[in-house]
Each structure stands twice: as structure tokens, then as C-alpha cells.
Amino acid sequence: MFTEIVLFDLPPDEPRCQALARVRNNPLMWRSAPGLLHIQLLIDDAAGCAGGAYLWPDSAAAARVHDDAWRAELAASFGSAPRVKVVESPAFIDAEAI
């Protein structure tokens, strides 16, 4: 499995509640994608950024969905280019299952 971490800057003058609503309600964050296993939304008030962590079965699945067109669409929607990092996730452990 692979985790894709996507972060983008939020407008500095945008109230936190408005930023959260835009992230939650943005179809780019929730778009159905082949192979997508899990999405976790992220917000970092101190850094003024938000985004998501996407869990994929392989890095190719992430690359197919989150391509250059998706990056441009996200940049237009939020006003900043996304920063994307894909890392291997050797295990996904549900804490409730432990």
C-alpha cells in the first residue's frame, strides 16, 4: 500500500471554519477513484495549509487519478499548487482492532 499526502496553502485571510467547509465540500477531495482505499482530511492551522492523506493499493493508482490535470484543478480551486508526496505504507492498522 501507498499513502499519498497532499497539502496546499490556504488563503491567510480565510477563517478556519470557512477553510474547513471548503475542504470538506470540495469534490476534488472526495472524487471517487479506482483503487482508493481511504481518505483522511488534514488541516494545519499553524502552517496555514490543508489537504488529505490518500491510501492506495499501489503508487500507480495514485498517479493515474492525481495527474497534472487534477493538480491544476486543485490549484485553481484553492489558489495554491498542491504539494504531493507518496510514501510506502507497509501496514494499515485500525486501532480499534488491536
VOGU-3710 file (C-alpha; in Angstrom, 3 decimals, decimal comma):
1> mfteivlfdl> 0,000/0,000/0,000  0,992/3,611/-0,528  -0,030/6,822/1,207  -0,216/9,981/-0,850  0,000/13,139/1,260  -1,428/16,219/-0,458  -1,064/19,677/1,104  -1,939/23,110/-0,237  -1,786/26,595/1,270  -4,996/28,229/2,406
11> ppdeprcqal> -5,629/31,937/1,881  -4,243/33,661/5,000  -7,351/35,795/5,487  -9,807/32,884/5,315  -11,469/31,997/8,648  -10,789/28,443/9,871  -14,455/27,434/9,723  -14,670/28,564/6,099  -11,439/26,724/5,221  -12,754/23,520/6,817
21> arvrnnplmw> -16,048/23,816/4,946  -14,230/24,296/1,622  -12,035/21,254/2,224  -14,955/19,072/3,346  -17,203/20,135/0,497  -14,678/20,166/-2,342  -15,420/17,338/-4,788  -11,718/17,108/-5,676  -11,051/15,809/-2,170  -13,821/13,223/-2,351
31> rsapgllhiq> -13,791/12,222/-6,016  -14,356/8,505/-6,422  -11,228/6,909/-7,780  -10,422/3,335/-8,810  -8,374/1,686/-6,093  -8,767/4,419/-3,484  -8,966/2,733/-0,078  -9,172/5,613/2,414  -9,086/9,419/2,639  -8,171/11,352/5,756
41> lliddaagca> -8,567/15,138/5,630  -5,786/17,258/7,130  -5,555/20,849/8,359  -2,579/22,594/9,945  -3,624/25,928/11,429  -0,072/26,923/12,355  1,219/26,367/8,815  -1,935/27,670/7,137  -2,413/24,612/4,982  -4,861/21,777/4,446
51> ggaylwpdsa> -5,109/18,648/2,343  -5,558/14,941/2,591  -3,861/11,610/3,064  -4,990/9,049/0,492  -4,370/5,328/0,912  -3,831/3,440/-2,360  -3,033/-0,197/-3,174  -0,039/0,964/-5,263  1,643/4,192/-6,348  0,408/3,780/-9,932
61> aaarvhddaw> -3,218/4,122/-8,776  -2,415/7,479/-7,167  -0,586/8,682/-10,273  -3,491/7,736/-12,544  -6,016/9,758/-10,556  -3,909/12,618/-9,244  -2,348/13,624/-12,533  -1,316/17,045/-13,892  -4,920/17,955/-14,750  -6,015/17,177/-11,163
71> raelaasfgs> -3,141/19,278/-9,786  -4,113/22,228/-11,987  -7,776/21,884/-10,979  -6,861/21,787/-7,282  -4,590/24,831/-7,669  -7,400/26,760/-9,370  -9,887/25,738/-6,684  -7,736/26,584/-3,649  -5,397/29,214/-5,083  -2,160/27,315/-4,488
81> aprvkvvesp> -0,429/24,403/-6,150  -0,642/21,184/-4,140  2,469/19,636/-2,639  2,321/15,879/-3,110  4,408/13,137/-1,540  3,854/9,399/-1,976  5,333/7,017/0,587  5,061/3,283/1,058  2,663/2,147/3,782  3,746/-1,366/4,747
91> afidaeai> 0,778/-1,763/7,140  -2,575/-0,138/7,872  -3,626/-0,869/11,424  -7,052/0,038/12,734  -6,533/0,973/16,391  -9,963/-0,411/17,296  -8,909/-3,815/16,014  -5,904/-4,033/18,339
//
